[in-house]
Amino acid sequence: VQLQASGGGLVQAGGFLRLSCASSESTFRMYAMGWYRQAPGKQREFVANINSGERTNYAASVKGRFTISRDNAKNTVYLQMNSLKPEDTAIYYCARYSGSYSVGDPWHWGQGTQVTVSS
């Protein structure tokens, strides 16, 4: 499985970015997908996930600002990030779970894309 994340960059506080993650799997639609992030000096943390039926979950710190979605025709999962804050600065990773639901830890990880929010 190859997961290619893109869309990161430098943005001012209050701005927005849209991350994309393209999967190499033709069975993409069968799997739950997620976004995680890791800030400097911190452990990687959950951001959002979406199961195969498009049910979503969010970390409390991003709920109401971030939206995860998927396009099964394009084998791609997205993370729309609005009202960005400096504390959102991190490397963002997309991930694929082992099945249709986001149970346990993801099994496959992308390479990450850097998001930097300036104050």
Secondary structure, 3 states (H helix, E strand, C coil): CCEEEECCEEEECCCCEEEEEEECCCCHHHCCEEEEEECCCCCCEEEEEECCCCCEEECCCCECCEEEEEECCCCEEEEEECCCCHHHCEEEEEEECCCCCCCCCCCEECCCEEEEEEC
